[in-house]
Amino acid sequence: IDLVSFNARDSKVWLLELKKKDNKETLLRCMMEIATYYQILDKRKFIDSYSSLSGILPDAICKAVLVFKDSTQHQEIKEMQAGNRPMLKRLSAALDISFFLLEGKNPHFAVEEIKI
């Protein structure tokens, strides 16, 4: 798991798979990595540890892939949005994986959810 994030509005913890902008791994590989990490995670221990460190008890643990704008993975997401990768889209839905886009340069980044 590359990053862990918390959204206070909906009390969700996000497990994030992050790839560098120049990384050439496929989106499928990114999705399978975060799905695998989620499967092997002891969720009860994770929630207990997270809440003891932060003082916050999350309602859910979610999976997501965080990609840089204009990366190869971002291009694959755009193809999914255009309907050109229906099986990849179906797999992301079946695995309940979300996608986020990272844009900007250090130290100023913006992140937005990508709707598929």
N, C-alpha and C positions, 0 to 999 in steps of 0.2 A: 504494500500500500504506500503510494508516494505521499499523499496528503490526507489529512483528516480535517474536515471543516464542520462547523455547527451553524445552523440557521435558527436563530431564536424565534423568528416569526412562526415557524411551524414545528419547532422542537425536533428537528431532524439532524442526525449526524450523517455526513457524507464521506464515504470512502472514495478517494479520487485516484485514478490512474493518469499520470501526467507524462507527456512525451515532449522532448525538446523540439523546437521548431524544425530542425533539420533531420529529425528522426524519420526513417523510412519504413518503420513497421506498419503493417496494415491495421486498419481500424478493427478488423476481426480479431487480430492478436491482442490489441488493447482491451477490447471487450472481454475476451476470454481470460486475460490476466486479472482484471478486477472481479470478474465472476468467480474465478478460482480463489482469490484471496478472501472474498466474502464467504465462500463455502467452507473454507478451513478455519475461519475466525470463530473463536469461542465467543459468541455474541453476548451471553450473560456476563462473562468475565470482562469483556470489553466495555459494556454499559456500566458495570460496577466500577471499573477503573476510571472510566471517563467521568462519571458522576462524582467520584471521590476526589479527583483532581480539580474538576471545574466547579463543583457544587451544583451542577445542572443534571437532571435526569432526562435524557432524550427519550422521545416517544418512538423513534424508528431509526434504523440504520439503512441508508440508501447507497446505491452504487452509481458511479458516474465516470466518464472519461472526459478529461480536461485537455483540450487541444489548442494550439496556437492558431491564430488566424492565418490563412493561406498555407498551412502545412498540408502534407499529403493526406493526413487523417481528416482535415477540414474539407478537402476536396471530396473525399469519400462521403462525408456527411452531406455535402451539397448534392451529391449524386443520389443519395437516399431520399433527400427532400424532393428531388425532381422525379422520383419514382423509378429510377434506373437501377436500384439495388434492393428489390423487394424482399429477398431472402435475408439480407443483412438487417433490414428494417424489422422484419418479423422476429429475428433472433434477438434484437435489442429489446423489443417489446416483451418477448417470452422471458428474458433474463432480467427484465425491469431495470435496464441500464439507461441512464440519462446522459446528456452531452452538454458540455459547457465550452464556450469559446473564450480564450484568453487573448487580449489585444493590448498592445502598448509596448513600452520599453522601460527597463529598470530605471527608476523606482516606481513609475506610474503605470499601473496595469488596471484594466477593466475586465470584468468577467460577466458574461451573460449566458443564460440558458438557451440552448438551441432546441427549438421545437421540431420534432420529426413528423 
